[in-house]
Amino acid sequence: MADIEPLKPTNTGWLVADVVPDTFAFSWTRTEPDPALLALLSDSQWQPYVVFPGQYVAPERVVRAVQPPASPGGDAGKRPLFILLDATWTEARKMFRRSPYLDQFPVLSLEPEKASQYKLRRSGRDDHFCTSEVAALCMSLAGERVAARTLEAYLAVFTHHYLHAKNQQPVTWEGVAHQRLREVSLPQPSRSAMSRG
């Protein structure tokens, strides 16, 4: 996470931690990466993927799909570890360029089928997504459909609450966003993980 990103009221990274049990969060610094982050990245149970647009790296590093983790009773496979740079777009590019310890990992370049629904902060480009939207796309690629749907519904509720509070309006508890969130659930822990750093 960029230095003040977790303090911003519009940050959606914490939504991921609420939904995906195996979520790890680290503060980013250019010169001193967190030793716990480096240990996580070298843990053999994980296959790290840096989630970032492929146009910024050599084509041979870019992947568009992930190896799903082994199913229960199947062959032991590595669990995908999605590395999300939780920051504004400008800060995320800086973090990506100045984190040489990430250079050894494939870059997962997402190709969303729909536009961002995030309304609280806007990038100058329509193809930029907030952290929880990126996490939902990653969960979907890993076969974690319930987690993906939960993140999408949770973002809608978060947005509803934020905008209503900002405009001093009452929350609509029986509205579409809340109903959708009530309809989704996580019956079992996710087999994938997120690292925000």
Backbone as numpy.savetxt, mean C-alpha at the origin, in Angstrom:
# Nx Ny Nz CAx CAy CAz Cx Cy Cz
8.01 5.52 5.41 7.16 6.70 5.41 8.05 7.93 5.41
7.68 8.90 4.63 8.38 10.18 4.66 8.19 10.79 6.04
9.08 11.72 6.41 9.18 12.20 7.78 7.87 12.62 8.43
7.08 13.49 7.80 5.86 13.95 8.45 4.59 13.30 7.88
4.74 12.40 6.94 3.58 11.78 6.30 2.58 11.18 7.29
3.03 10.43 8.31 2.05 9.83 9.23 1.26 10.85 10.04
1.75 12.08 10.11 1.07 13.11 10.90 -0.01 13.85 10.11
-0.04 13.65 8.81 -1.01 14.36 7.98 -2.39 13.72 8.14
-3.42 14.51 8.36 -4.75 13.93 8.55 -5.30 13.25 7.30
-4.71 13.51 6.15 -5.16 12.90 4.90 -4.38 11.62 4.56
-3.46 11.21 5.40 -2.66 10.02 5.14 -3.52 8.76 5.24
-3.37 7.87 4.26 -4.15 6.63 4.26 -3.32 5.40 4.57
-2.04 5.59 4.84 -1.19 4.44 5.15 -1.65 3.66 6.36
-2.19 4.35 7.35 -2.62 3.64 8.56 -3.83 2.76 8.27
-4.60 3.04 7.23 -5.72 2.16 6.87 -5.20 0.76 6.52
-4.05 0.71 5.87 -3.44 -0.56 5.50 -3.13 -1.37 6.75
-2.54 -0.73 7.73 -2.19 -1.42 8.97 -3.43 -1.94 9.68
-4.55 -1.26 9.55 -5.80 -1.72 10.16 -6.35 -2.97 9.48
-6.07 -3.14 8.20 -6.66 -4.23 7.43 -5.72 -5.42 7.24
-4.44 -5.15 6.97 -3.46 -6.21 6.69 -2.65 -6.47 7.97
-2.87 -7.63 8.61 -2.19 -7.89 9.88 -0.66 -7.80 9.81
-0.07 -8.32 8.72 1.39 -8.26 8.58 1.79 -6.98 7.87
1.65 -5.87 8.57 2.07 -4.58 8.05 3.20 -4.06 8.91
4.24 -3.60 8.28 5.40 -3.05 8.98 5.57 -1.61 8.52
5.86 -0.71 9.43 6.02 0.69 9.08 7.37 1.18 9.57
8.05 1.92 8.70 9.37 2.44 9.02 9.48 3.89 8.55
10.14 4.71 9.33 10.44 6.08 8.91 11.63 6.02 7.95
11.53 6.79 6.89 12.59 6.80 5.89 13.61 7.88 6.21
14.88 7.52 6.11 15.96 8.50 6.14 16.93 8.13 5.03
17.52 9.13 4.44 18.41 8.89 3.31 19.69 8.18 3.72
20.24 8.55 4.87 21.56 8.05 5.23 21.57 6.86 6.18
20.50 6.66 6.94 20.50 5.57 7.93 19.22 4.75 7.85
19.17 3.76 6.95 17.97 2.92 6.91 17.79 2.17 8.22
16.56 2.00 8.62 16.23 1.32 9.86 16.75 -0.12 9.81
17.55 -0.55 10.79 18.06 -1.93 10.79 16.95 -2.98 10.77
15.81 -2.67 11.37 14.69 -3.62 11.35 14.14 -3.76 9.93
14.14 -2.68 9.16 13.70 -2.75 7.77 14.67 -3.62 6.97
15.96 -3.41 7.14 16.94 -4.21 6.41 16.83 -5.69 6.78
16.57 -5.97 8.05 16.39 -7.37 8.48 15.15 -7.97 7.83
14.07 -7.21 7.76 12.84 -7.69 7.13 13.08 -8.00 5.65
13.78 -7.11 4.96 14.03 -7.29 3.54 14.91 -8.51 3.25
15.72 -8.91 4.21 16.60 -10.07 4.00 16.02 -11.36 4.56
14.85 -11.30 5.19 14.20 -12.49 5.74 13.76 -13.40 4.60
14.17 -14.66 4.63 13.94 -15.57 3.51 12.48 -15.96 3.30
11.60 -15.67 4.24 10.19 -16.01 4.03 9.49 -15.05 3.06
10.12 -13.90 2.78 9.49 -12.86 1.97 10.13 -12.73 0.59
9.32 -12.36 -0.39 9.79 -11.91 -1.69 9.42 -10.44 -1.81
10.40 -9.54 -1.56 10.08 -8.11 -1.63 9.83 -7.63 -3.06
8.86 -6.73 -3.18 8.56 -6.02 -4.43 8.48 -4.54 -4.08
9.25 -3.72 -4.77 9.14 -2.27 -4.61 8.01 -1.83 -5.53
6.98 -1.22 -4.97 5.84 -0.81 -5.77 6.10 0.62 -6.24
6.31 0.74 -7.56 6.68 2.04 -8.12 6.47 1.98 -9.63
6.18 3.10 -10.28 6.00 3.07 -11.74 7.25 2.57 -12.46
7.05 1.64 -13.37 8.16 1.02 -14.08 8.94 1.94 -14.99
8.36 3.07 -15.37 9.04 3.99 -16.28 10.29 4.61 -15.66
10.48 4.47 -14.35 11.61 5.09 -13.67 12.78 4.14 -13.45
12.68 2.91 -13.95 13.76 1.93 -13.75 14.05 1.19 -15.05
15.15 0.46 -15.03 15.50 -0.36 -16.20 14.41 -1.40 -16.42
14.04 -1.65 -17.67 12.95 -2.58 -17.96 13.11 -3.97 -17.35
14.35 -4.44 -17.21 14.56 -5.79 -16.66 14.18 -5.91 -15.18
14.03 -4.80 -14.50 13.61 -4.84 -13.09 12.10 -4.84 -12.93
11.38 -4.49 -13.98 9.94 -4.30 -13.89 9.19 -5.63 -13.96
8.25 -5.81 -13.04 7.32 -6.94 -13.09 5.91 -6.37 -13.00
4.96 -7.10 -13.54 3.58 -6.65 -13.53 2.67 -7.61 -12.78
3.25 -8.68 -12.26 2.50 -9.67 -11.49 3.39 -10.18 -10.37
2.79 -10.84 -9.41 3.56 -11.41 -8.30 3.31 -12.90 -8.24
4.26 -13.59 -7.67 4.08 -15.01 -7.39 3.20 -15.12 -6.17
2.02 -15.71 -6.29 1.19 -15.84 -5.09 1.84 -16.79 -4.09
1.60 -16.56 -2.80 2.17 -17.46 -1.80 1.57 -18.85 -1.94
2.28 -19.82 -1.42 1.79 -21.20 -1.48 0.48 -21.33 -0.73
-0.38 -22.17 -1.24 -1.65 -22.41 -0.55 -1.41 -23.36 0.61
-2.31 -23.37 1.60 -2.15 -24.30 2.71 -2.03 -25.73 2.18
-1.03 -26.43 2.64 -0.78 -27.79 2.20 0.00 -27.87 0.91
0.28 -26.74 0.27 1.04 -26.73 -0.98 2.52 -26.58 -0.72
3.27 -26.39 -1.79 4.71 -26.18 -1.66 4.97 -24.88 -0.92
6.04 -24.88 -0.12 6.39 -23.67 0.61 6.90 -22.64 -0.40
6.26 -21.50 -0.44 6.68 -20.43 -1.32 6.90 -19.17 -0.52
7.61 -18.24 -1.10 7.83 -16.97 -0.41 6.57 -16.13 -0.45
6.32 -15.45 0.62 5.17 -14.55 0.69 5.57 -13.20 0.08
4.70 -12.59 -0.70 5.05 -11.28 -1.26 5.09 -10.22 -0.17
6.12 -9.39 -0.21 6.27 -8.26 0.70 6.27 -7.01 -0.18
5.19 -6.26 -0.12 5.05 -5.08 -0.96 5.63 -3.87 -0.24
6.59 -3.23 -0.86 7.25 -2.06 -0.27 6.60 -0.82 -0.88
5.82 -0.12 -0.05 5.12 1.08 -0.48 5.83 2.30 0.08
6.06 3.27 -0.74 6.69 4.52 -0.31 5.57 5.48 0.05
5.33 5.62 1.33 4.19 6.40 1.83 4.62 7.86 1.93
4.25 8.63 0.90 4.71 10.02 0.79 3.95 10.70 -0.34
4.17 11.99 -0.47 3.67 12.68 -1.66 4.45 12.14 -2.86
3.96 12.39 -4.05 4.63 11.87 -5.24 6.07 12.39 -5.32
6.29 13.66 -5.06 7.64 14.24 -5.12 8.56 13.57 -4.10
8.05 13.39 -2.88 8.85 12.74 -1.84 9.11 11.27 -2.17
8.13 10.58 -2.71 8.28 9.16 -3.05 9.36 8.97 -4.11
9.41 9.83 -5.11 10.48 9.73 -6.12 11.84 9.91 -5.48
11.96 10.85 -4.56 13.23 11.06 -3.86 13.58 9.82 -3.04
12.63 9.28 -2.33 12.87 8.08 -1.52 13.32 6.92 -2.40
12.68 6.77 -3.54 13.02 5.68 -4.45 14.45 5.82 -4.96
14.81 7.03 -5.41 16.15 7.27 -5.95 17.24 7.14 -4.90
16.93 7.50 -3.66 17.96 7.58 -2.62 17.92 6.41 -1.63
17.41 5.29 -2.08 17.36 4.09 -1.23 18.05 2.94 -1.97
19.38 2.96 -2.04 20.09 1.94 -2.83 19.86 0.51 -2.33
19.47 0.34 -1.09 19.21 -1.01 -0.57 17.97 -1.64 -1.21
17.18 -0.83 -1.94 16.02 -1.37 -2.64 16.34 -1.78 -4.09
17.55 -1.42 -4.55 17.90 -1.65 -5.95 17.93 -3.12 -6.34
18.07 -4.01 -5.37 18.18 -5.45 -5.67 16.83 -6.13 -5.89
15.74 -5.41 -5.66 14.42 -6.03 -5.71 13.67 -5.65 -6.99
12.77 -6.54 -7.44 11.96 -6.19 -8.60 11.04 -5.02 -8.28
10.70 -4.27 -9.31 9.79 -3.14 -9.19 8.44 -3.56 -9.75
7.45 -3.59 -8.89 6.10 -3.94 -9.30 5.43 -2.68 -9.83
5.19 -2.67 -11.13 4.56 -1.52 -11.78 3.08 -1.86 -11.99
2.23 -1.15 -11.29 0.80 -1.44 -11.32 0.14 -0.82 -12.54
-0.89 -1.48 -13.02 -1.66 -0.98 -14.15 -3.13 -0.99 -13.76
-3.55 0.02 -12.99 -4.94 0.05 -12.53 -5.92 0.17 -13.69
-7.06 -0.47 -13.49 -8.10 -0.42 -14.53 -9.04 0.76 -14.35
-8.95 1.44 -13.21 -9.83 2.58 -12.98 -9.03 3.73 -12.36
-9.59 4.90 -12.41 -8.92 6.10 -11.88 -8.97 6.10 -10.35
-8.09 6.86 -9.77 -8.04 7.00 -8.31 -9.35 7.60 -7.79
-9.78 7.09 -6.64 -10.98 7.61 -5.98 -10.61 8.57 -4.84
-9.31 8.73 -4.60 -8.83 9.54 -3.49 -9.13 11.02 -3.74
-9.81 11.66 -2.80 -10.26 13.05 -3.00 -9.65 14.04 -2.01
-8.76 13.58 -1.13 -8.30 14.46 -0.07 -7.06 15.26 -0.43
-6.21 14.71 -1.26 -5.05 15.41 -1.80 -4.95 15.00 -3.25
-4.46 15.87 -4.09 -4.34 15.51 -5.50 -2.93 15.72 -6.00
-2.51 14.78 -6.77 -1.26 14.90 -7.49 -1.56 15.69 -8.75
-0.54 16.12 -9.43 -0.73 16.80 -10.69 -1.13 15.86 -11.81
-1.12 14.54 -11.51 -1.44 13.54 -12.53 -2.58 12.66 -12.06
-3.41 12.23 -12.99 -4.56 11.40 -12.67 -4.20 9.95 -12.41
-2.99 9.52 -12.78 -2.62 8.12 -12.60 -1.89 7.87 -11.28
-1.88 8.82 -10.39 -1.28 8.63 -9.07 -2.36 8.20 -8.08
-2.00 7.29 -7.20 -2.94 6.72 -6.26 -2.45 6.93 -4.84
-3.37 6.96 -3.89 -2.97 7.08 -2.49 -2.47 5.73 -1.99
-1.84 5.74 -0.84 -1.21 4.53 -0.30 -2.20 3.38 -0.14
-3.38 3.63 0.40 -4.31 2.52 0.60 -4.84 1.98 -0.73
-4.96 2.81 -1.75 -5.37 2.31 -3.06 -4.28 1.42 -3.66
-3.04 1.83 -3.52 -1.93 1.01 -4.01 -1.91 -0.32 -3.27
-2.11 -0.28 -1.95 -2.14 -1.51 -1.16 -3.27 -2.43 -1.62
-4.42 -1.87 -1.92 -5.55 -2.68 -2.40 -5.21 -3.35 -3.73
-4.56 -2.63 -4.63 -4.15 -3.21 -5.90 -3.15 -4.35 -5.68
-2.22 -4.15 -4.74 -1.23 -5.19 -4.44 -1.91 -6.43 -3.85
-2.84 -6.21 -2.94 -3.54 -7.33 -2.33 -4.32 -8.12 -3.39
-4.91 -7.42 -4.32 -5.64 -8.08 -5.39 -4.70 -8.93 -6.25
-3.53 -8.39 -6.59 -2.55 -9.14 -7.38 -2.08 -10.39 -6.64
-2.03 -10.32 -5.31 -1.58 -11.45 -4.50 -2.70 -12.45 -4.23
-3.88 -12.21 -4.80 -5.00 -13.11 -4.59 -5.76 -12.85 -3.31
-5.48 -11.75 -2.64 -6.13 -11.38 -1.38 -7.31 -10.45 -1.68
-8.33 -11.01 -2.32 -9.46 -10.22 -2.79 -10.25 -9.57 -1.65
-10.43 -10.28 -0.54 -11.20 -9.71 0.58 -10.45 -8.52 1.16
-9.14 -8.65 1.32 -8.34 -7.53 1.83 -8.42 -6.35 0.87
-8.37 -6.61 -0.43 -8.46 -5.53 -1.42 -9.80 -4.82 -1.32
-10.89 -5.59 -1.25 -12.22 -4.98 -1.16 -12.39 -4.22 0.16
-11.83 -4.76 1.23 -11.93 -4.09 2.52 -11.20 -2.75 2.50
-10.01 -2.74 1.90 -9.26 -1.48 1.80 -10.02 -0.45 0.97
-10.62 -0.88 -0.13 -11.39 0.05 -0.97 -12.57 0.63 -0.19
-13.28 -0.24 0.54 -14.44 0.22 1.30 -14.02 1.12 2.46
-12.92 0.77 3.12 -12.42 1.54 4.26 -12.00 2.94 3.82
-11.37 3.04 2.64 -10.98 4.35 2.12 -12.21 5.22 1.88
-13.27 4.63 1.36 -14.49 5.40 1.11 -15.07 5.93 2.42
-15.05 5.12 3.48 -15.56 5.56 4.78 -14.65 6.65 5.36
-13.34 6.44 5.28 -12.37 7.42 5.76 -12.58 8.76 5.06
-12.73 8.72 3.74 -12.94 9.94 2.96 -14.23 10.63 3.38
-15.28 9.85 3.53 -16.58 10.39 3.95 -16.44 11.11 5.30
-15.82 10.47 6.27 -15.66 11.07 7.60 -14.81 12.34 7.54
-13.71 12.27 6.80 -12.81 13.42 6.71 -13.52 14.63 6.09
-14.15 14.42 4.95 -14.80 15.54 4.26 -15.97 16.10 5.06
-16.73 15.24 5.73 -17.84 15.73 6.54 -17.32 16.51 7.75
-16.27 16.04 8.38 -15.70 16.76 9.52 -15.14 18.11 9.07
-14.44 18.10 7.94 -13.85 19.34 7.42 -14.93 20.38 7.12
-16.06 19.92 6.64 -17.16 20.83 6.28 -18.20 20.97 7.38
-17.87 20.46 8.56 -18.75 20.54 9.74 -20.15 20.02 9.44
-20.18 18.85 8.81 -21.45 18.18 8.50 -21.51 16.86 9.27
-22.72 16.39 9.59 -22.82 15.11 10.28 -22.48 13.94 9.35
-21.94 12.89 9.93 -21.61 11.68 9.18 -22.91 10.93 8.84
-22.97 10.39 7.64 -24.12 9.60 7.21 -23.80 8.13 7.47
-24.14 7.65 8.66 -23.78 6.30 9.09 -24.45 5.21 8.28
-25.58 5.50 7.69 -26.29 4.48 6.91 -26.09 4.68 5.41
-25.10 5.46 5.04 -24.85 5.72 3.62 -24.16 4.55 2.92
-23.92 4.72 1.65 -23.34 3.67 0.80 -21.96 3.24 1.30
-21.11 4.19 1.66 -19.75 3.85 2.09 -19.76 2.96 3.33
-20.54 3.32 4.31 -20.60 2.51 5.54 -21.23 1.14 5.28
-22.25 1.11 4.45 -22.90 -0.17 4.13 -21.91 -1.12 3.45
-21.15 -0.59 2.51 -20.17 -1.43 1.79 -19.12 -1.96 2.75
-18.64 -1.14 3.66 -17.64 -1.60 4.61 -18.21 -2.70 5.51
-19.46 -2.57 5.89 -20.08 -3.60 6.72 -20.21 -4.93 5.97
-20.30 -4.86 4.66 -20.49 -6.07 3.86 -19.20 -6.87 3.65
-18.06 -6.23 3.80 -16.79 -6.94 3.61 -16.17 -7.25 4.95
-15.41 -8.32 4.99 -14.72 -8.69 6.23 -13.47 -9.48 5.88
-12.62 -9.68 6.85 -11.41 -10.47 6.67 -11.54 -11.75 7.50
-11.99 -12.84 6.89 -12.19 -14.06 7.66 -10.89 -14.74 8.08
-9.78 -14.47 7.41 -8.51 -15.09 7.77 -7.39 -14.10 7.53
-6.26 -14.27 8.23 -5.14 -13.35 8.05 -4.63 -13.38 6.62
-4.14 -12.26 6.17 -3.56 -12.13 4.85 -2.25 -12.91 4.78
-1.96 -13.50 3.61 -0.70 -14.21 3.41 0.35 -13.29 2.80
-0.01 -12.07 2.56 0.92 -11.09 1.99 1.21 -10.06 3.05
2.16 -9.21 2.79 2.50 -8.19 3.78 2.81 -6.88 3.08
2.80 -5.85 3.87 3.12 -4.52 3.39 4.25 -3.96 4.24
5.16 -3.30 3.58 6.18 -2.55 4.28 6.08 -1.13 3.78
5.81 -0.22 4.69 5.73 1.18 4.33 6.99 1.85 4.85
7.79 2.35 3.96 9.02 2.97 4.42 9.63 3.86 3.42
